[in-house]
Every structure is written in structure tokens, then in C-alpha cells.
Amino acid sequence: MTYEAARRGGLDERAVLLVAGVADLAVSAVGSAVGTIRGLLRRSDAVDLAAGAEQELAARGRLVLDRYAAAPPAHLEILARHALARRASDDV
């Protein structure tokens, strides 16, 4: 998934990005995240920080999905390769 494709996506895709970002954040830094959240909740600019956190989580989610959700090869392409290989082995 590219950045441009993510920008065109709807709320469902944005939710997937946010969930993936939260999951990556939880795996990489659970202990420090709890301490950071406690500190952020005490701040007066929590709304601005929450908006920044949402953007950060969406970016992390985009990176996670780009890293792990590579598109599988096209089914018809695989079938065509098998047919070509079969023809080549029949000709020999």
C-alpha cells in the first residue's frame, strides 16, 4: 500500500492503519508508552497532542502494512507460468 493509496482510502482503511500503528507501538514500546500517556494526559494541550498522535499512529500503521502486507502474485499469472513451464517440459 502506497501513501497515495492510503490518502484516497475511506474510513475503514484509515481505521486499519490506526489499528496497525497501535499494534506496532504496543509491541515495540509498551512500558514507555504507558509512562508517556500518563504524562500526556496531564497536559493542557491534550487535543493537539492527540491529533499529532493520530497522525503518528497512521504513519506507523502505513509502514507496518507496507512491510507485512505485500500483495500476493496474481492468480492468472501463476497459472500462465505453470502452463509455460509445462509446455517447455513437453517440448524437451
C-alpha positions as CSV (number, residue, x, y, z in Angstrom):
1,M,0.0,0.0,0.0
2,T,1.4,3.3,-1.0
3,Y,1.0,6.7,0.7
4,E,-1.2,7.9,-2.2
5,A,-3.4,4.9,-2.0
6,A,-3.8,5.4,1.8
7,R,-4.8,9.0,1.3
8,R,-7.6,8.0,-1.1
9,G,-8.9,5.3,1.2
10,G,-12.0,5.6,3.3
11,L,-12.6,5.5,7.0
12,D,-12.2,1.7,7.0
13,E,-8.7,1.9,5.6
14,R,-7.8,4.7,8.0
15,A,-9.1,2.5,10.9
16,V,-6.9,-0.4,9.7
17,L,-3.9,1.9,9.6
18,L,-4.6,3.2,13.1
19,V,-5.0,-0.3,14.5
20,A,-1.8,-1.5,12.8
21,G,0.0,1.5,14.2
22,V,-1.3,0.9,17.7
23,A,-0.3,-2.7,17.5
24,D,3.2,-1.9,16.3
25,L,3.5,0.7,19.0
26,A,2.4,-1.7,21.7
27,V,4.9,-4.4,20.6
28,S,7.8,-2.0,20.4
29,A,7.4,0.1,23.5
30,V,4.7,-1.0,25.9
31,G,6.4,0.2,29.1
32,S,7.5,3.6,27.8
33,A,4.1,4.1,26.1
34,V,2.3,3.9,29.4
35,G,4.6,6.4,31.0
36,T,4.2,8.7,28.0
37,I,0.4,8.5,28.0
38,R,0.3,9.4,31.7
39,G,2.4,12.5,31.1
40,L,0.3,13.5,28.1
41,L,-3.0,13.2,30.0
42,R,-1.7,15.8,32.4
43,R,-1.0,18.4,29.7
44,S,-3.4,21.2,28.8
45,D,-2.8,20.8,25.0
46,A,-4.0,17.3,25.0
47,V,-6.3,17.8,22.0
48,D,-3.3,19.0,19.8
49,L,-1.2,16.1,21.1
50,A,-4.0,13.6,20.4
51,A,-4.2,14.9,16.8
52,G,-0.4,14.5,16.4
53,A,-0.6,11.0,17.9
54,E,-3.3,10.0,15.5
55,Q,-1.1,11.1,12.6
56,E,1.9,9.3,14.0
57,L,-0.1,6.1,14.5
58,A,-1.5,6.3,11.0
59,A,2.1,6.7,9.7
60,R,3.3,3.7,11.7
61,G,0.3,1.7,10.5
62,R,1.1,2.6,6.9
63,L,4.7,1.4,7.5
64,V,3.6,-1.8,9.1
65,L,1.2,-2.7,6.4
66,D,3.7,-1.8,3.7
67,R,6.2,-4.1,5.5
68,Y,4.0,-7.1,6.1
69,A,1.1,-6.9,3.7
70,A,2.7,-7.3,0.3
71,A,0.3,-8.2,-2.4
72,P,0.4,-11.9,-3.5
73,P,1.2,-12.6,-7.1
74,A,-1.8,-12.6,-9.5
75,H,-3.6,-16.0,-9.8
76,L,-3.7,-15.9,-13.5
77,E,0.0,-15.0,-13.7
78,I,0.8,-18.1,-11.7
79,L,-1.3,-20.3,-13.9
80,A,0.3,-18.8,-17.1
81,R,3.8,-19.6,-15.7
82,H,2.8,-23.2,-14.9
83,A,1.4,-23.6,-18.4
84,L,4.6,-22.2,-20.0
85,A,6.7,-24.5,-17.8
86,R,4.6,-27.5,-18.7
87,R,4.8,-26.7,-22.4
88,A,8.6,-26.3,-22.2
89,S,8.9,-29.7,-20.4
90,D,6.7,-31.3,-23.1
91,D,8.8,-29.9,-25.9
92,V,12.1,-31.4,-24.5
